[in-house]
Amino acid sequence: MENNISVILVVKNGESYLAQAIESVLAQAISPLEILLIDGNSQDATPEIASRYPNVTYILQSGCGLANARNCGLSLARGEWVFFLDCDDYWSPDKLSLQVEFHRSNPLYEFSVGRVKFFLESGTMLRPGFRANFFEIGAVGYTPGTLFARRSAFERVGFFDESLAIACDADWFARLKDSDEKVGILEQVLLHKRIHSNNLSGKVQQNRHELMIVLNRSLKRKRQK
């Protein structure tokens, strides 16, 4: 399992954070088979920063958007197991080893997630909706940054919906839950998620609109069952 892991790291204009994200992958006790860096046509120093890391495969995104970037990585990944990371977040040092051990002990599970702990970028105003415990002990994170998944399982659940600019993550996890797949939950913090002024979720009105689409889709699937 250790030699069969693909990491899909997506970035767009990530010069401020990219090195920390990459180094959090390289610091893992388990070395992945590959680190695929999908660059959404950055207009900053992102390509130059990526070039400093010989273990990183740099790929210029042909499409656009977060979902397309992740799907691009999935289509190119060679590993049996896939992990995701956004350029403005970083992993805990034991993320890979904890999830590999979980799946070794629970071979019937093809997905697992863990806790995510938020932190506020210096000078950023905290938006409403964040609870204090998100920053202190974290919360179970149904988000790609904590996910460990068998690549072939995406054929059942589907790829990320490219019609959703922000809520593609919520939509994918809703489909995962509605499909009754077994998802392991680790209680350790696996992901540190940065809150800053350019988070996609900061586009509140668009995010709410897309989340309503996700909710309605989920309700429709449940009724059809």
N, C-alpha and C positions, 0 to 999 in steps of 0.2 A: 504493500500500500504506500509506503513512504516514497518509493521511486516512481509513483504513478500519479502524481499530483500536479495539476495545472493551476496557476494563480493568474486570474484575470484582473488587471489593475487598470481602471479607466481614469482618464485625465483630460481636462481642457483648461488651459491657462493656469496650470497648477504649480508655477515656479516657487511659490511661497511655502508649499507643503510637500511637494513630491518626494524630496530626498528622505524626509522622515517616514513617509509611507513605504518607500522601497526598502529602507533600512530595517523597518519593522518586520518585513518578510525575510530579509537576509539574516536577521538575528534569530530566527526560529531554530530550534534544535534539529528539526527535520528540514532538509533541503528539498524543495520541490523539483520536479522534472523540468519545469519551465515557468518563467514569469513573462506573461504576455502583457505588454503595456499598450493599450489602445488609446491613441491620442486623437481627440476630436478637433484637429486642425488648430492647435494652440498658436497664439500670436505672441507668445512670450518666450522665456528661456527654457521651456519644458523640454524640447528636443535635446538641447545641450546638456541639461541635467541628466536626462535618461542615458545619454551616450557615455556617462562616467561609469556606468554599471555594466560590465561585460556579461553578467548573468541575465540581463533584461533584454527581451526581444521587442524592439520598437516597431509598432505597426500604426501607420497613418490611417485613420478611419475614413472610409470612402463615403459612408452615409453621414447622418447627423443624429444627435440626441443620445441620451443616456441608455435607453433600451437598445438602440442599434449598436452602441459600443459593446454592451455586454453580449449581445447576440453574435457580434463579430468575433469576440473572444471565444465564445462557445463553439462556433463553427470551425475555429482554427485549433482548438485545444486538442492535445494528443493524450493527455492523462485520463485515466479512468475516473478520477475524482477531481472536482473543481472547487475552487475558492474564489471569492470576489473581494475587492478592496477598492474604495474610492480614494482619490489622491489626497483629499483633505482629512482623512482619518488614518488611524494606525492600529496595528494588532498588538495584543498582549504577547509577551515573549513565548508563552507556552501554548498559544492557540492551536497550532498544528498538532503538537504532541498530544494535547488533551483530546482533540477530536479523533485523531487516528486511534488512540487507545479506546475511546468510546465505541468506535465502529468495529474494532477488533473484538471487543467483548459483546457487541450487539450486532451480529452480522446480518440480521433481518432488516435493519434500518438502512435506508439509502439517503436519509437527510438528517442533519442535526443543526441546531442553533445554540447560542449561548447568550450570556448577558452582555449588554452594551452600556458603557458608562460615558456620559456626555461631559464635555468641558467647554468652557466659554473662551473664545479667542479674545485676547486683550483688546480693550477698546470697543467691544461689541455689546450692543444693548440686547438684553435677553427678551425674546418675544413671549407673549402670553402662551400658556398651555404647557409649560415645562414644570414638572414637580421637583421639589428639592432632592428627593431620593434618586432621581435620574443622574444627578451629579455626585451623589455621595456613595451609593452602593450599586447603582445601575439598575437595569430592568431587563427582563428577557426580551431579546431583540429579534423580532421577525424582520430581518433586514439582510440584504446580501452580504454585508460585511462580517456577519457571524456565521454565515451558512457554510456547511460542508455537504456536498451533494454528489451523487454518482452521475456522471455526465449523461449516460444513456437514459436516466430517469427523466430527463427533460423531454424525451420523446413522448412520455405519457402526460406530463404536466403542461408542456409547451414552453416556448421561449418567452422572452419579455415582450410585451405589447408595445410596438413602436408608435402607436397612435396616442399614447399617454406620455406626455413630456415629463411629468413629475411623479405620478402615482403608479408608474409601471412596476415598482417594487411591491406596493400594496396589492396590486392586481395579481401579481404572480403568487404571492403568499396566500391570497384568498383562494386562488385556484388550487394551490397545494392543499390547503385545509379542506376545501370542498371535495377533493378527490379521495379523502380518507387515507392518505399516505401516512405511514408511520414516521413521525418526526421526533428525534431524540432532543431533549432539552438539558443542556449543561448549566449548572448553577454558577460557574466561574465567569468572570468578566473576560470576554474574548476580544472585544472591540472598544476602542476609544474614539468617540465621535465628536468632531469639532463643530461647534456652533459659531457661525460667523455671518457677516452681512451678505454674503453671496450664496448661501445655501439655497438650493432650488425650492425647498419647502417654505422659504421666506416669501414666495409668491403666493400669498394666502388665498386670494380669491380663486386663482386657477387651481391651486391644490384642493380646495374644498369642492370645486366643480368636478374635478377628476375623481376624487374620493367618492362622490355621490354616484358616479358612473360605476366605479368598482363595487360599491354596495349593492346597487341595483342588479348588476350582473350576478353577484353572489346569491342574492335572493331568488333570482330567476333559476339558477342552477339547482338550488335547494328545492324549489317548487317542482322542478322537473323530475327530481328523485322520487 
